[in-house]
Amino acid sequence: MTVIDPRQAATDAVSRDPRRPATAIVYDSPHARAIVFRLAGGQQVPPHRSLSTVMLTVMFGRGIVSGEDGEKEVQAGEVIVYEPNELHGMRAESEELVLLATITPRPGSRSSDAPQPIMAARSSATRDGDGAP
């Protein structure tokens, strides 16, 4: 069993570029990745696509998520699910928005092998090809 505190990871996350959201990978395995995004007012993750299913859990604040059907305002407690290859993005308007993104299978990992999970609590401002840090 692994217990993760994404709230603390969000608090500790630091962005190397103030124009970009702070992020922290809180779990990483070949089967799933969990990333915390902390967006200050006005910051965004531009719409992009992923080969994986992406589930966003709004942990704190309010903001806008975008998808194939346009934009929707979201608030703490809501979960948004994007299917593989579905366009998705997010932005904070005037207040901070904190999201936990669960991506499955892990970006870049489509293998049926099941190596041991790799735990990470690193903050990053870099992105891989699936739009995630």
C-alpha positions in Angstrom: 0.0 0.0 0.0 1.2 3.5 -0.8 -0.3 6.6 0.7 0.1 9.9 -1.1 -0.8 13.4 0.0 -1.4 15.3 -3.2 -2.4 18.4 -1.2 1.1 18.7 0.3 2.7 18.0 -3.1 0.6 20.8 -4.6 1.7 23.2 -1.8 5.4 22.2 -2.3 5.4 22.3 -6.1 7.4 25.1 -7.6 7.5 26.2 -11.3 10.8 27.2 -12.9 8.8 29.6 -15.1 6.2 31.9 -13.4 4.2 31.8 -16.6 3.7 28.0 -16.3 1.8 26.0 -13.6 3.7 24.3 -10.8 3.6 20.6 -11.1 4.7 17.5 -9.1 4.6 13.9 -10.1 3.2 12.1 -7.0 3.1 8.6 -8.5 4.7 7.0 -11.5 4.5 3.4 -12.8 4.2 1.8 -16.2 0.5 1.6 -15.7 -0.4 5.0 -14.3 1.0 8.5 -13.5 -0.5 11.0 -11.0 0.5 14.6 -11.3 -0.6 17.6 -9.3 -1.0 20.9 -11.2 -1.2 24.2 -9.3 -2.3 27.0 -11.6 -2.1 30.6 -10.4 -4.7 33.0 -11.7 -4.2 33.5 -15.4 -2.1 30.3 -16.0 -3.1 27.5 -18.3 -2.2 24.2 -19.8 -3.1 24.7 -23.4 -5.4 22.1 -25.1 -3.5 19.0 -26.2 -4.2 15.3 -26.7 -2.9 12.2 -25.0 -3.0 8.5 -26.0 -4.1 7.8 -22.4 -7.2 8.3 -20.4 -6.8 11.5 -18.3 -8.9 12.0 -15.2 -8.7 15.5 -13.5 -9.8 15.8 -9.9 -10.3 19.4 -8.8 -8.8 19.6 -5.4 -9.0 23.3 -4.7 -10.3 26.4 -6.3 -12.3 27.0 -9.5 -11.3 27.2 -13.1 -12.0 26.2 -16.7 -11.4 22.9 -18.4 -11.7 22.6 -22.2 -12.4 19.7 -24.4 -14.0 18.7 -27.7 -17.3 20.2 -26.6 -15.9 23.6 -25.6 -15.3 24.9 -22.1 -16.8 24.2 -18.7 -16.3 25.9 -15.3 -15.3 23.4 -12.6 -14.8 23.6 -8.8 -13.4 21.6 -6.0 -14.7 18.1 -5.7 -15.5 17.6 -9.4 -13.8 14.9 -11.6 -13.4 15.4 -15.3 -12.6 12.4 -17.6 -11.1 12.6 -21.0 -10.9 9.6 -23.3 -7.7 8.7 -25.2 -7.0 11.2 -28.0 -9.6 13.6 -26.6 -8.6 17.3 -26.7 -8.2 18.6 -23.1 -6.8 21.7 -21.4 -7.2 23.7 -18.2 -6.9 27.2 -16.9 -7.2 29.3 -13.8 -9.0 32.5 -14.1 -8.8 34.9 -11.1 -8.1 32.3 -8.3 -5.7 29.4 -7.9 -6.8 26.1 -9.3 -5.3 22.8 -8.0 -5.9 19.6 -10.0 -4.8 16.0 -9.6 -4.4 14.4 -13.0 -4.4 10.6 -13.2 -3.2 9.3 -16.5 -3.5 5.7 -17.5 -1.7 4.0 -19.0 1.3 6.1 -18.2 2.4 8.3 -21.1 5.0 6.6 -23.1 4.3 3.2 -21.6 2.1 0.8 -23.5 3.8 -2.4 -22.5 2.1 -5.4 -20.9 5.1 -5.9 -18.7 4.5 -5.0 -15.1 7.8 -3.6 -13.5 7.7 -2.3 -10.0 6.2 1.2 -9.5 8.5 4.1 -9.3 7.6 6.7 -6.7 8.5 10.3 -7.3 7.8 13.5 -5.5 9.6 15.8 -7.8 8.4 19.1 -9.1 8.9 19.8 -12.8 8.2 22.4 -15.4 9.2 20.2 -18.3 6.6 18.3 -20.4 6.7 15.0 -22.2 5.0 14.3 -25.5 1.6 13.6 -23.8 1.3 17.2 -22.4 2.3 16.1 -18.9 5.4 16.8 -16.9 
